[in-house]
Amino acid sequence: MEKDNFGSALEFDQDAKPVVLLVDDNEEILDFISDDLSEKFQVLVAKHGLDGLAILEQEIVHLVISDVMMPEMDGFEFCKRIKTSVEFSHIPVILLTAKNTMQSKIEGLELGADVYLEKPFSPEFLQVQASSLIANRNKIKAYFSSSPLLHLKSIAYSKADEQFLEKIQAIIDKNISNQDLDVEHLADNMNMSRPTLYRKIKSISNLTPNELINISRLKRAAELLSQGLLKIYEISELVGYSSQTHFGRIFSKQFGMSPTEYANSRQADMRSK
């Protein structure tokens, strides 16, 4: 029986609640906002930025909501740390503040905050903002997974993310015919621990590292099929599959058509232009 390193088609878990990290030094506000958000999100809490960073290093977090005025590390510094870190730069940040000056808004947005809300704010409005940020990013991730020719860097949210994804893509491209390419190889070449790499890739793409390798193989295969220069079994081997049948099954499950159907559709498109 052939060893299957490639997983199945990549699907999003629609039932899992997104994880929100809520950071505020006021216990009452933490409880109030956490209770309101818990209907739609799994909520983690921290009392200042340093605690927040410690949680980010251990958990997969989809959104950060942080107060600005806090001890130890305030919200501005916390936001800056998130947005300038390779590990966390993809995470959207909502800043909450009693400061309603234009300068404070500019400072927050310049540090990379995605949304800046003034206190007092409507809990319903915060929930809508959080849901919207996560939903928009999930749409981008899903579109990337279902589009054969869409490049990995299309899901980047920042320059740091783009550079990270381009480096990942280059490693995969260089080793794409290697059937044993796995997360260990990626982690070694990225100079990152396996857990850190896993959290980063999972958060930015909704894929595990091995799923990302697999979809990169399939997208490279789609490029080669579009060119129409190689036979399917040759493409299958070039992108790291020892079995053409297995390749065809995974390709069909991912993109909704067989390699032959895809190649024919691309050639038809080119003839019609």
Secondary structure, 3 states (H helix, E strand, C coil): CCCCCCCCCCCCCCCCCCEEEEECCCHHHHHHHHHHHCCCCEEEEECCHHHHHHHHCCCCCCEEEEECCCCCCCHHHHHHHHHCCCCCCCCCEEEEECCCCHHHHHHHHHCCCCEEEECCCCHHHHHHHHHHHHHHHHHHHHHHHHCCCCCHHHHCCCHHHHHHHHHHHHHHHHCCCCCCCCHHHHHHHHCCCHHHHHHHHHHHHCCCHHHHHHHHHHHHHHHHHHHCCCCHHHHHHHCCCCCHHHHHHHHHHHHCCCHHHHHHHHHHHHHHC
